[in-house]
Amino acid sequence: MQNLIIFAHTFWKDSKVNRALLEELKNNKNVNVHNLTVIYPDGKINSVKSEVELLKEADNIIFQFPLFWFSMPSLLKEWQDLVLTDILHGSDSKALKNKTFKIITTAGGEKSFYDSLDFNISEILSPINVSFKYLGLKIKEPFCIYEANKDNLPIKEYLDIFK
């Protein structure tokens, strides 16, 4: 199974948690980490066709990002707007059918904070999931690391996602 992580982070230079997570994957041959923040430092997704090809090669597509204002970083949203629109209106709108999609996110707050809201983390992330479900992907439950800091990372659980 080929796992493709589409990753973005607004403050990548200062990242400790997501850097540590991605570092754990560097020798995993089943995971392709596609860091949009590094690939498109100007914030412009200028290679939509190659992005689509990456998705076609993957079995499992994973968005990984730190939660910003109850959503994804703007670069990841830009990617979603351009790439998924290209698929939907392109010659192969069923290209991702039956692949799986999952969100991995990190949150600075405690789980109890998110549980106290009117919406749990699955509901907060549902607009992202709906976009992929619309294209025929099977949606997996999100994996959220609450109170994320470099000293409390659930590395084993994180790595188990890619088995």
Long-range contacts (C-beta under 8 A, 24 or more apart in sequence): 1-30, 1-59, 1-60, 2-30, 2-32, 2-57, 2-58, 2-59, 2-60, 3-30, 3-31, 3-32, 3-58, 3-59, 3-60, 3-62, 3-162, 4-31, 4-32, 4-34, 4-54, 4-55, 4-57, 4-58, 4-60, 4-61, 4-62, 5-31, 5-32, 5-33, 5-34, 5-62, 5-63, 5-64, 5-104, 6-34, 6-36, 6-61, 6-62, 6-63, 6-64, 6-76, 6-79, 7-33, 7-34, 7-35, 7-36, 7-37, 7-63, 7-64, 7-65, 8-35, 8-36, 8-37, 8-65, 8-72, 8-73, 8-75, 8-76, 8-79, 9-37, 9-65, 9-66, 9-73, 10-37, 10-66, 10-68, 10-73, 10-74, 10-75, 11-66, 12-37, 12-38, 15-66, 16-149, 16-150, 17-66, 17-106, 17-145, 17-148, 17-149, 17-150, 17-153, 18-64, 18-65, 18-66, 18-106, 20-150, 20-153, 21-64, 21-104, 21-106, 21-153, 21-155, 21-158, 22-64, 24-155, 24-158, 24-159, 25-159, 25-162, 28-159, 28-162, 30-162, 30-163, 31-162, 32-58, 36-75, 36-76, 36-79, 37-73, 37-75, 40-75, 43-74, 43-75, 43-78, 44-78, 45-75, 45-78, 45-79, 45-82, 45-83, 48-82, 48-83, 48-86, 49-86, 51-79, 51-82, 51-83, 52-83, 52-86, 52-87, 52-90, 52-95, 55-83, 55-87, 55-95, 55-96, 55-99, 56-95, 56-96, 58-99, 59-99, 59-100, 60-99, 60-100, 60-101, 60-102, 61-96, 61-99, 61-100, 61-101, 61-102, 61-132, 61-137, 62-101, 62-102, 62-103, 62-104, 62-161, 63-101, 63-102, 63-103, 63-104, 63-128, 64-103, 64-104, 64-105, 65-103, 65-104, 65-105, 65-106, 66-105, 66-106, 66-107, 66-148, 67-105, 67-106, 67-107, 67-108, 67-124, 67-144, 70-124, 71-124, 71-127, 71-128, 72-128, 80-128, 80-131, 84-131, 84-132, 84-135, 87-135, 88-134, 88-135, 93-135, 94-136, 96-132, 96-135, 96-136, 96-137, 97-135, 97-136, 97-137, 98-136, 98-137, 98-138, 99-136, 99-137, 99-138, 100-137, 100-138, 100-139, 100-140, 101-129, 101-132, 101-133, 101-137, 101-138, 101-139, 101-140, 102-139, 102-140, 102-141, 102-142, 102-143, 102-161, 103-128, 103-129, 103-142, 103-143, 104-142, 104-143, 104-144, 104-145, 104-158, 104-161, 105-142, 105-143, 105-144, 105-145, 106-144, 106-145, 106-148, 107-144, 107-145, 107-146, 107-147, 107-148, 108-147, 108-148, 109-146, 109-147, 110-146, 110-147, 111-144, 111-146, 111-147, 114-144, 114-146
